Amino acid sequence: MKEELGKKIKALRKELGVSTHELEKRGIHPSLPTTIERGEKGYTIDTLIKYLNAIDDRIVFSVDLTTRS
């Protein structure tokens, strides 16, 4: 699930033309893009939201809590 989310976030970041260098200028640690976009362990939901806001502060983060059968 994290890998799929990471791929979507990376595609969105690239679509919006935001480089990892720009993210560093916006206060994002240099290793965070790789961690999130590869779906690796080691980040919190708060960190994910901060990362998405650094990409574009208009991004809305929602969670679907329905169960899958």
RODO-2510 file (C-alpha; in nm, 4 decimals, decimal comma):
residues 69
     n   res          X          Y          Z
     1     m     0,0000     0,0000     0,0000
     2     k     0,2818     0,2444     0,0863
     3     e     0,4544     0,1688    -0,2439
     4     e     0,1394     0,2496    -0,4414
     5     l     0,0887     0,5716    -0,2462
     6     g     0,4535     0,6656    -0,2950
     7     k     0,4286     0,6200    -0,6718
     8     k     0,1205     0,8418    -0,6841
     9     i     0,2899     1,1109    -0,4769
    10     k     0,6003     1,1023    -0,6968
    11     a     0,3890     1,1319    -1,0117
    12     l     0,2013     1,4266    -0,8607
    13     r     0,5239     1,5993    -0,7557
    14     k     0,6675     1,5612    -1,1055
    15     e     0,3411     1,6705    -1,2681
    16     l     0,3529     1,9877    -1,0599
    17     g     0,7184     2,0406    -1,1535
    18     v     0,8518     2,0361    -0,7970
    19     s     1,2111     1,9127    -0,7682
    20     t     1,3617     1,7501    -0,4615
    21     h     1,5969     2,0505    -0,4429
    22     e     1,2937     2,2800    -0,4158
    23     l     1,1550     2,0586    -0,1402
    24     e     1,4798     2,0990     0,0549
    25     k     1,4390     2,4769     0,0297
    26     r     1,0907     2,4286     0,1747
    27     g     1,2266     2,2472     0,4810
    28     i     1,2055     1,8853     0,3684
    29     h     1,4966     1,6607     0,4701
    30     p     1,6888     1,5392     0,1614
    31     s     1,6173     1,1703     0,2305
    32     l     1,2417     1,2111     0,2809
    33     p     1,1351     1,2168    -0,0864
    34     t     1,3074     0,8836    -0,1451
    35     t     1,1623     0,7319     0,1712
    36     i     0,8059     0,8338     0,0889
    37     e     0,8133     0,7850    -0,2872
    38     r     0,9593     0,4338    -0,2615
    39     g     0,7086     0,3387     0,0058
    40     e     0,9739     0,2679     0,2652
    41     k     0,9105     0,2493     0,6385
    42     g     1,0099     0,5232     0,8762
    43     y     0,7750     0,8193     0,8465
    44     t     0,4642     0,9306     1,0302
    45     i     0,1345     1,0599     0,8979
    46     d     0,2360     1,4061     1,0185
    47     t     0,5542     1,3846     0,8118
    48     l     0,3566     1,2705     0,5093
    49     i     0,1190     1,5654     0,5422
    50     k     0,4119     1,8075     0,5795
    51     y     0,5682     1,6556     0,2670
    52     l     0,2471     1,6891     0,0658
    53     n     0,2074     2,0507     0,1807
    54     a     0,5649     2,1235     0,0716
    55     i     0,4787     1,9929    -0,2755
    56     d     0,1668     2,2098    -0,2922
    57     d    -0,0291     2,3507    -0,0009
    58     r    -0,3544     2,2945    -0,1874
    59     i    -0,3185     1,9154    -0,1744
    60     v    -0,5948     1,7544     0,0255
    61     f    -0,5120     1,4324     0,2078
    62     s    -0,8028     1,1979     0,2682
    63     v    -0,8296     0,8457     0,3988
    64     d    -1,0838     0,5882     0,2878
    65     l    -1,1737     0,3850     0,5954
    66     t    -1,3994     0,1368     0,4190
    67     t    -1,2945    -0,2224     0,4504
    68     r    -1,2068    -0,4339     0,1528
    69     s    -1,3622    -0,7754     0,1136
***
